[in-house]
Amino acid sequence: MIQFLVNNEMVQLTQFAPNLSILDWLRTNVGKVGSKEGCASGDCGACTVVIGDLIDGQWQYKSINACLMLVGNLHGKHLITVEALTTKANPSLEELHPVQRAMVECHGSQCGFCTPGFIMSLFALYMNYSSYPGKAAVIQALGGNLCRCTGYQPILAAAEKCFSYTAEFTQNISDKDHRFSQQVSALTLSLEKDLALNAIPAIEHGQQYFYLPQNLTQLCELKASHPEAKFVAGATDLSVEFSQHLAYSEQLISVRYCPELMQFTQDETGIHIGAALPYSEFVDSFCEVYPEAHELFERIGSLQIRNAGSLGGSIANASPIGDPAPLLIALDASIELQSISGSRVIPLAEFFVDYRITQLADDEVIVAIHVPQRLPNQQLSCHKISKRIEDDISAVCLVLSYQLTDQTMHQVKCAMGGMASTPALATNIAGALNGKTFSLENLQAAAQKMEEDFQPLSDVRATSAYRLQVSKNLFDRIWYQSASNMILSPSSVELNTTVPAIKTRINHASL
């Protein structure tokens, strides 16, 4: 049995299909049709709902795609749908939730199909900020929501206006929408009782099962007993297989309830990221050490995707175009694997064997990814090339890491995605740069080794020739961006070009 809250109601379920999405359950099982299905793949945001998680004794709320998250992973959570924001059948304008009222007054809705998703993304923003957080935060919150009617300016205006209504809506929102405190407290007590009993919540549907182990030991035992079972974290890729390709799996095991896989720690050895921890819960801390990686992480899907997806899921998926892998390989990361027989740690660069094939054994679990402590004078460049800036898959991803001492490059590692059947190191390029002066000429010379490292395929995202050329161009971009960021006089730059002139050329360096 699993139990969770839907708006203001406690729900207990014992039987349902393991691959059932929250969206399908809401629309077909409980008649909550406010959440819409636009793409069923996490691209449009029409299905956005808000999920509450109990983290360190505090409830935290975030937006997710209901079409991707599976019902089994709702255990112990608080699901808020658009129906909860205003409960009256025919509310006046003043009785609407502040987000809804602002959307109406700013004319942010026309056909209305996508509007519930926008409302819920803005509701999550409203829940997490006490005042208007600024346009940049709003754009990030709405990055996974598409509108084809009004354009976005009225919606951006509504995002700002809704924060002006807090004083007027105390009867509706009661302390910033914590209207469900009694029910949430009851759920918390119930979950604590389950943990004390060391029980494994599970649901079944005929011969299909969805298991929710509560610790690493239970997880490894389940995997040993069911080696064919698939792991579920955010299901941001697996659910697409269910909805778009009608894939089928009899055994699913959630990794989201094992505290050992939900940790982020930092010590003298480096950064340690639990395999099941969502991106949104570790990226800010990671980027305090590696700020150069911020844009790369920010372009992994939308906020809804980053609120659900995990590093372990991306690595286990072994996609050649997964963005985190090149970054982690270039940083010399390792991966920790666990089974009932014991644990092992291997370099991430050796984890990938072939297209979507890894060293992960049938009875093993990815526990964590370990990134070494940042080296003195370590430089990092991260570049993603895709057809869209946001919420798009890479055609090419390039990450270059090196130590720079007296303008000489040491310990160079270059890793790339989209160039081979797996994310991989560019060993010939790195060899051409090791021990060389950091200069445009040396970077360009190293880029000519691209064909020695990779023979990329042509597909719907890019041709082989394009991938090779744009990858070479990225080395020009690395130079121009690094040169423009140097707080040096123009005479110290190794080009007969002033820094302002260099900046004008950056945007052309990868075209």
C-alpha positions as CSV (number, residue, x, y, z in Angstrom):
1,M,0.0,0.0,0.0
2,I,1.1,3.6,-0.6
3,Q,-0.5,6.7,0.8
4,F,-0.2,10.4,-0.1
5,L,-2.2,13.6,-0.2
6,V,-4.1,15.0,-3.1
7,N,-4.9,18.6,-2.3
8,N,-6.8,18.2,1.0
9,E,-7.5,14.5,0.9
10,M,-5.6,11.5,2.1
11,V,-5.4,8.7,-0.5
12,Q,-4.4,5.1,0.0
13,L,-3.8,2.8,-3.0
14,T,-2.9,-0.9,-3.1
15,Q,-3.4,-1.9,-6.7
16,F,-2.7,0.0,-10.0
17,A,-0.4,-0.5,-13.0
18,P,3.2,0.3,-12.1
19,N,3.7,2.4,-15.2
20,L,0.6,4.6,-14.5
21,S,1.5,8.3,-14.7
22,I,0.1,10.8,-12.3
23,L,-1.6,12.6,-15.2
24,D,-3.4,9.5,-16.4
25,W,-4.4,8.6,-12.8
26,L,-5.8,12.2,-12.2
27,R,-7.7,12.3,-15.4
28,T,-9.1,8.8,-15.7
29,N,-9.3,7.5,-12.1
30,V,-10.3,10.5,-10.0
31,G,-11.8,12.9,-12.5
32,K,-9.4,15.8,-11.9
33,V,-9.1,16.9,-15.5
34,G,-7.7,20.4,-14.9
35,S,-4.3,19.1,-15.7
36,K,-4.0,18.7,-19.5
37,E,-2.1,16.3,-21.8
38,G,-0.3,18.1,-24.6
39,C,2.8,16.0,-25.4
40,A,3.0,13.2,-22.7
41,S,6.8,13.7,-22.9
42,G,7.6,16.6,-20.6
43,D,8.0,19.2,-23.3
44,C,4.9,21.4,-23.1
45,G,4.1,21.8,-19.4
46,A,0.3,21.6,-19.8
47,C,0.3,18.8,-17.2
48,T,2.3,20.7,-14.5
49,V,1.4,20.0,-10.9
50,V,3.1,20.8,-7.6
51,I,4.6,18.1,-5.4
52,G,5.5,18.5,-1.7
53,D,8.4,16.5,-0.4
54,L,9.3,16.0,3.3
55,I,13.0,17.0,3.4
56,D,14.9,17.3,6.8
57,G,11.6,17.6,8.6
58,Q,10.3,20.4,6.3
59,W,7.8,20.3,3.5
60,Q,9.2,21.7,0.3
61,Y,7.1,22.3,-2.9
62,K,8.2,22.2,-6.5
63,S,6.6,21.9,-10.0
64,I,6.9,18.6,-11.9
65,N,5.4,17.1,-15.1
66,A,2.5,14.9,-14.2
67,C,2.8,13.0,-17.5
68,L,6.3,11.7,-16.4
69,M,6.1,11.1,-12.7
70,L,4.7,7.7,-11.8
71,V,2.0,7.3,-9.2
72,G,4.1,4.8,-7.3
73,N,6.5,7.6,-6.4
74,L,3.7,9.7,-4.8
75,H,4.1,7.7,-1.6
76,G,4.5,10.1,1.3
77,K,4.1,13.2,-0.9
78,H,1.6,16.0,-1.2
79,L,0.2,16.4,-4.7
80,I,-1.5,19.8,-5.4
81,T,-3.5,20.1,-8.6
82,V,-5.0,23.2,-10.2
83,E,-8.4,22.2,-8.7
84,A,-7.1,23.1,-5.2
85,L,-6.4,26.7,-5.9
86,T,-10.0,27.8,-5.9
87,T,-12.6,25.5,-4.5
88,K,-15.8,27.5,-5.1
89,A,-17.8,26.5,-8.2
90,N,-18.4,30.0,-9.4
91,P,-15.9,32.2,-7.7
92,S,-15.7,36.0,-8.2
93,L,-12.5,37.5,-9.4
94,E,-11.6,38.4,-5.8
95,E,-12.1,34.8,-4.7
96,L,-9.6,33.4,-7.1
97,H,-6.1,32.5,-6.0
98,P,-3.7,35.4,-6.5
99,V,-2.0,33.6,-9.4
100,Q,-5.3,32.9,-11.2
101,R,-6.6,36.4,-10.6
102,A,-3.4,38.0,-11.9
103,M,-3.6,35.8,-15.0
104,V,-7.2,36.9,-15.7
105,E,-6.5,40.6,-15.1
106,C,-3.3,40.5,-17.3
107,H,-5.1,38.6,-20.1
108,G,-2.7,35.7,-19.9
109,S,-5.1,33.1,-21.2
110,Q,-6.9,32.6,-24.5
111,C,-7.7,29.0,-25.5
112,G,-6.9,28.0,-21.9
113,F,-5.4,24.6,-22.7
114,C,-1.9,25.4,-21.5
115,T,-3.1,27.8,-18.7
116,P,-3.4,25.2,-15.9
117,G,0.2,24.3,-16.4
118,F,1.3,28.0,-16.3
119,I,-0.9,28.5,-13.2
120,M,0.8,25.6,-11.4
121,S,4.3,26.7,-12.3
122,L,3.5,30.2,-11.0
123,F,1.8,28.7,-7.9
124,A,5.1,26.9,-7.1
125,L,6.9,30.1,-7.5
126,Y,4.4,31.9,-5.3
127,M,4.8,29.2,-2.7
128,N,8.6,29.5,-2.6
129,Y,9.0,33.3,-2.6
130,S,7.5,35.9,-0.2
131,S,7.8,38.7,-2.8
132,Y,8.3,39.0,-6.5
133,P,11.6,37.3,-7.2
134,G,12.4,39.1,-10.5
135,K,12.0,38.4,-14.2
136,A,14.9,35.9,-14.4
137,A,13.4,33.7,-11.7
138,V,10.0,33.8,-13.4
139,I,11.5,32.9,-16.8
140,Q,13.3,29.9,-15.2
141,A,10.1,28.8,-13.5
142,L,8.2,29.0,-16.8
143,G,10.9,27.5,-19.0
144,G,9.0,24.2,-19.3
145,N,5.6,25.8,-20.2
146,L,4.6,26.6,-23.8
147,C,1.9,29.0,-24.9
148,R,0.8,29.5,-28.6
149,C,-1.9,32.0,-28.0
150,T,-1.1,35.1,-26.0
151,G,2.7,35.1,-26.2
152,Y,4.5,35.4,-22.9
153,Q,4.4,39.1,-22.0
154,P,0.9,39.0,-20.3
155,I,2.0,35.9,-18.4
156,L,5.2,37.6,-17.2
157,A,3.1,40.5,-16.1
158,A,0.8,38.2,-14.2
159,A,3.8,36.6,-12.5
160,E,4.7,40.0,-11.1
161,K,1.2,41.1,-10.2
162,C,0.2,38.0,-8.2
163,F,2.6,38.9,-5.4
164,S,0.7,42.1,-4.8
165,Y,-2.4,40.3,-3.6
166,T,-1.1,38.5,-0.5
167,A,-2.8,40.9,2.0
168,E,-6.2,40.5,0.3
169,F,-6.2,36.7,0.2
170,T,-5.6,35.6,3.8
171,Q,-8.9,33.8,3.9
172,N,-8.0,31.8,0.8
173,I,-4.3,31.2,1.2
174,S,-3.8,31.2,5.0
175,D,-0.1,31.8,5.6
176,K,1.1,31.5,2.1
177,D,-0.9,28.5,1.0
178,H,-0.1,26.2,3.9
179,R,-3.8,25.3,4.0
180,F,-3.1,21.6,4.3
181,S,-1.0,21.6,7.5
182,Q,-3.3,19.2,9.4
183,Q,-3.4,16.6,6.6
184,V,0.4,17.0,6.0
185,S,1.1,16.4,9.7
186,A,-1.1,13.2,9.7
187,L,0.8,11.9,6.6
188,T,4.2,12.6,8.3
189,L,3.2,10.6,11.4
190,S,2.1,7.7,9.2
191,L,5.3,7.7,7.3
192,E,7.4,7.7,10.4
193,K,5.4,4.7,11.6
194,D,6.2,2.8,8.4
195,L,9.9,3.6,8.7
196,A,9.9,2.3,12.3
197,L,8.4,-1.0,11.1
198,N,11.1,-1.3,8.4
199,A,8.4,-2.1,5.9
200,I,8.7,-2.0,2.1
201,P,5.7,-0.2,0.6
202,A,4.6,-1.9,-2.7
203,I,1.7,-1.9,-5.1
204,E,0.7,-4.7,-7.5
205,H,-1.3,-5.1,-10.6
206,G,-1.6,-8.8,-11.6
207,Q,2.0,-9.9,-12.1
208,Q,3.3,-6.4,-12.1
209,Y,4.9,-4.8,-9.0
210,F,6.2,-1.4,-8.0
211,Y,8.5,-1.6,-5.0
212,L,9.6,1.3,-2.7
213,P,12.6,0.2,-0.7
214,Q,13.3,2.4,2.3
215,N,17.1,2.0,2.5
216,L,20.1,0.8,0.4
217,T,20.0,-2.7,1.9
218,Q,16.4,-3.3,0.9
219,L,17.2,-1.8,-2.5
220,C,20.1,-4.2,-3.2
221,E,18.1,-7.2,-1.9
222,L,15.2,-6.4,-4.2
223,K,17.6,-5.9,-7.2
224,A,19.3,-9.3,-6.5
225,S,15.8,-11.0,-6.3
226,H,14.5,-9.2,-9.4
227,P,17.5,-8.5,-11.8
228,E,15.2,-7.7,-14.6
229,A,13.5,-4.9,-12.7
230,K,14.0,-1.3,-13.8
231,F,14.9,1.5,-11.4
232,V,12.7,4.6,-11.2
233,A,13.9,7.9,-9.9
234,G,12.4,10.9,-11.8
235,A,11.3,8.6,-14.7
236,T,11.9,11.6,-17.1
237,D,13.1,9.2,-19.7
238,L,11.5,5.9,-18.7
239,S,8.0,7.4,-18.8
240,V,8.5,8.5,-22.4
241,E,9.2,4.9,-23.2
242,F,5.9,4.0,-21.6
243,S,3.8,6.7,-23.2
244,Q,5.4,7.1,-26.6
245,H,6.7,3.6,-27.3
246,L,4.2,1.6,-25.3
247,A,7.1,-0.1,-23.5
248,Y,6.2,-2.6,-20.7
249,S,7.9,-3.6,-17.5
250,E,6.6,-6.1,-14.9
251,Q,8.9,-5.0,-12.1
252,L,9.8,-1.4,-11.1
253,I,11.9,-0.4,-8.1
254,S,11.9,3.2,-6.9
255,V,15.2,4.6,-5.7
256,R,13.7,7.8,-4.4
257,Y,13.1,6.5,-0.8
258,C,16.6,5.4,0.0
259,P,18.3,8.1,2.0
260,E,21.8,6.8,1.0
261,L,21.0,7.8,-2.6
262,M,19.5,11.2,-1.7
263,Q,22.6,12.9,-0.2
264,F,24.9,15.7,-1.2
265,T,28.1,16.1,0.8
266,Q,31.3,18.0,0.3
267,D,34.6,17.3,2.1
268,E,38.3,17.4,1.6
269,T,38.1,14.7,-1.0
270,G,35.6,16.5,-3.2
271,I,31.8,16.5,-3.9
272,H,29.6,13.4,-3.4
273,I,26.2,13.4,-5.1
274,G,23.6,10.7,-4.4
275,A,22.4,9.0,-7.5
276,A,18.7,9.6,-6.9
277,L,19.0,13.3,-5.8
278,P,17.1,15.6,-8.2
279,Y,19.2,18.1,-10.1
280,S,17.4,21.1,-8.5
281,E,18.6,19.9,-5.0
282,F,22.3,19.9,-5.7
283,V,23.1,22.1,-8.7
284,D,23.5,25.3,-6.8
285,S,25.9,23.7,-4.3
286,F,27.8,22.0,-7.1
287,C,28.1,25.3,-9.0
288,E,29.6,27.1,-6.0
289,V,32.6,25.0,-6.7
290,Y,32.3,24.8,-10.5
291,P,30.4,28.0,-11.5
292,E,31.3,27.4,-15.2
293,A,28.9,24.4,-15.2
294,H,25.9,26.5,-14.2
295,E,24.6,27.1,-17.8
296,L,25.1,23.5,-18.7
297,F,22.9,22.3,-15.8
298,E,20.4,25.1,-16.4
299,R,19.9,23.8,-20.0
300,I,19.1,20.2,-18.9
301,G,15.4,20.2,-19.7
302,S,13.1,22.6,-17.9
303,L,12.7,23.3,-14.2
304,Q,10.0,20.6,-14.0
305,I,12.5,18.1,-15.4
306,R,15.3,19.2,-13.1
307,N,12.9,18.9,-10.2
308,A,12.4,15.2,-11.0
309,G,15.5,14.0,-13.0
310,S,18.6,12.7,-11.3
311,L,22.3,12.4,-12.1
312,G,22.2,8.6,-11.5
313,G,19.3,8.2,-13.9
314,S,21.1,10.1,-16.6
315,I,24.3,8.1,-16.1
316,A,22.5,4.8,-16.0
317,N,20.6,5.7,-19.1
318,A,24.0,5.9,-20.9
319,S,22.8,8.2,-23.7
320,P,25.6,9.4,-25.9
321,I,23.9,12.9,-25.7
322,G,23.4,13.1,-22.0
323,D,24.8,16.5,-20.9
324,P,26.1,15.6,-17.4
325,A,28.4,12.8,-18.5
326,P,31.0,14.8,-20.5
327,L,31.2,17.3,-17.6
328,L,31.8,14.6,-15.0
329,I,34.2,12.7,-17.2
330,A,36.3,15.8,-17.8
331,L,36.3,16.4,-14.0
332,D,37.7,12.9,-13.5
333,A,34.6,11.7,-11.6
334,S,34.1,8.2,-10.3
335,I,30.9,6.2,-9.8
336,E,30.1,4.1,-6.8
337,L,28.2,0.8,-7.3
338,Q,26.7,-1.4,-4.7
339,S,25.3,-5.0,-4.6
340,I,24.6,-7.5,-1.8
341,S,28.1,-8.8,-2.5
342,G,29.8,-5.4,-1.8
343,S,30.7,-2.1,-3.4
344,R,33.1,-0.9,-6.0
345,V,34.2,2.5,-7.3
346,I,35.3,2.9,-10.9
347,P,36.2,5.9,-13.1
348,L,33.1,7.2,-14.8
349,A,35.0,7.3,-18.1
350,E,35.3,3.5,-17.9
351,F,31.6,3.0,-16.9
352,F,30.3,3.4,-20.5
353,V,31.0,0.3,-22.7
354,D,28.9,0.9,-25.8
355,Y,25.7,2.5,-27.0
356,R,23.5,2.4,-23.8
357,I,25.6,-0.4,-22.4
358,T,27.5,0.1,-19.1
359,Q,29.5,-1.9,-16.6
360,L,26.5,-1.9,-14.2
361,A,25.8,-5.6,-13.3
362,D,22.3,-7.0,-13.1
363,D,22.4,-7.0,-9.3
364,E,24.1,-3.6,-8.8
365,V,22.8,-0.2,-7.9
366,I,24.4,3.2,-8.6
367,V,24.8,4.8,-5.2
368,A,26.7,8.0,-5.9
369,I,28.9,10.0,-8.2
370,H,32.1,11.4,-6.7
371,V,33.9,14.5,-8.1
372,P,37.4,15.2,-6.9
373,Q,38.2,18.4,-5.1
374,R,38.9,21.3,-7.5
375,L,42.6,21.6,-8.3
376,P,44.6,24.8,-7.9
377,N,44.4,26.9,-11.0
378,Q,41.9,24.5,-12.6
379,Q,40.1,26.0,-15.5
380,L,36.8,24.6,-16.9
381,S,34.9,25.3,-20.1
382,C,31.5,23.9,-20.8
383,H,29.6,24.2,-24.1
384,K,26.4,22.7,-25.4
385,I,25.2,23.1,-29.0
386,S,21.5,22.5,-29.6
387,K,18.8,23.8,-31.9
388,R,17.1,25.5,-29.0
389,I,18.8,27.3,-26.1
390,E,16.5,25.7,-23.5
391,D,14.8,22.4,-23.0
392,D,16.6,20.7,-25.9
393,I,18.9,17.7,-26.6
394,S,22.5,18.3,-27.5
395,A,23.9,17.9,-30.9
396,V,27.3,18.3,-29.4
397,C,28.5,18.8,-25.8
398,L,32.1,19.7,-25.1
399,V,33.8,20.1,-21.7
400,L,37.5,21.0,-21.3
401,S,39.3,20.9,-18.0
402,Y,42.9,21.8,-17.4
403,Q,45.3,23.3,-14.9
404,L,46.9,26.6,-16.0
405,T,50.3,27.4,-14.5
406,D,52.3,30.3,-16.0
407,Q,50.0,30.1,-19.1
408,T,50.9,26.5,-19.6
409,M,48.2,23.8,-19.7
410,H,48.6,20.6,-17.6
411,Q,46.3,17.6,-16.8
412,V,44.1,18.4,-19.7
413,K,40.9,16.4,-20.1
414,C,38.5,16.9,-22.9
415,A,35.2,15.0,-22.9
416,M,32.4,15.1,-25.5
417,G,28.9,14.0,-26.0
418,G,27.1,13.4,-29.3
419,M,30.3,12.4,-31.0
420,A,30.3,8.7,-30.4
421,S,28.2,5.8,-29.2
422,T,29.0,6.9,-25.6
423,P,30.2,10.0,-23.9
424,A,33.9,9.8,-24.3
425,L,37.3,11.4,-23.7
426,A,39.1,13.1,-26.6
427,T,42.5,11.7,-25.8
428,N,44.3,13.0,-28.9
429,I,43.0,16.5,-28.3
430,A,44.1,16.4,-24.7
431,G,47.5,15.1,-25.7
432,A,48.0,17.9,-28.1
433,L,47.3,20.5,-25.4
434,N,49.2,19.0,-22.4
435,G,52.3,21.0,-21.7
436,K,51.4,23.7,-24.3
437,T,50.9,27.4,-23.8
438,F,47.3,28.4,-23.6
439,S,46.9,30.2,-26.9
440,L,44.4,30.4,-29.8
441,E,47.0,28.8,-32.1
442,N,47.5,25.8,-29.9
443,L,43.8,25.3,-29.3
444,Q,43.1,25.4,-33.0
445,A,45.9,23.0,-33.7
446,A,44.5,20.6,-31.1
447,A,41.0,20.9,-32.6
448,Q,42.4,19.4,-35.8
449,K,42.8,16.2,-33.9
450,M,39.0,15.9,-33.8
451,E,38.8,13.3,-36.5
452,E,41.4,11.2,-34.8
453,D,39.2,11.0,-31.7
454,F,35.7,10.8,-33.2
455,Q,33.8,9.7,-36.3
456,P,30.3,10.9,-35.4
457,L,27.2,9.7,-37.1
458,S,24.6,11.8,-39.0
459,D,21.1,11.9,-37.6
460,V,18.1,14.2,-37.3
461,R,19.9,16.6,-35.0
462,A,23.1,17.1,-37.0
463,T,25.3,15.7,-39.8
464,S,28.6,14.2,-39.1
465,A,30.3,17.1,-40.9
466,Y,28.5,19.7,-38.8
467,R,29.4,17.9,-35.5
468,L,33.0,17.9,-36.5
469,Q,33.1,21.5,-37.6
470,V,31.1,22.9,-34.7
471,S,33.3,21.0,-32.2
472,K,36.4,22.5,-33.8
473,N,34.9,25.9,-33.6
474,L,34.2,25.5,-29.9
475,F,38.0,25.7,-29.3
476,D,38.0,29.2,-30.8
477,R,35.1,30.0,-28.5
478,I,37.1,28.7,-25.5
479,W,39.9,31.0,-26.3
480,Y,37.9,34.1,-27.0
481,Q,35.8,33.7,-23.9
482,S,38.8,33.0,-21.7
483,A,40.6,36.0,-23.2
484,S,37.7,38.3,-22.7
485,N,37.4,37.3,-19.0
486,M,41.0,38.0,-18.2
487,I,41.4,41.0,-16.0
488,L,44.5,42.1,-17.9
489,S,45.6,44.9,-20.1
490,P,45.1,44.4,-23.8
491,S,48.9,44.2,-24.4
492,S,49.0,41.0,-22.2
493,V,46.5,39.2,-24.4
494,E,48.3,36.9,-26.9
495,L,46.5,38.4,-29.9
496,N,46.7,41.6,-31.7
497,T,43.1,42.2,-30.7
498,T,41.7,44.3,-27.9
499,V,39.5,42.6,-25.3
500,P,36.3,44.5,-26.4
501,A,36.9,43.3,-30.0
502,I,37.4,39.8,-28.7
503,K,34.0,39.9,-27.1
504,T,32.3,40.8,-30.3
505,R,33.7,37.6,-31.9
506,I,32.6,35.2,-29.2
507,N,29.1,34.7,-30.5
508,H,30.5,33.8,-34.0
509,A,33.1,31.3,-32.7
510,S,30.8,28.2,-32.9
511,L,28.7,29.0,-35.9
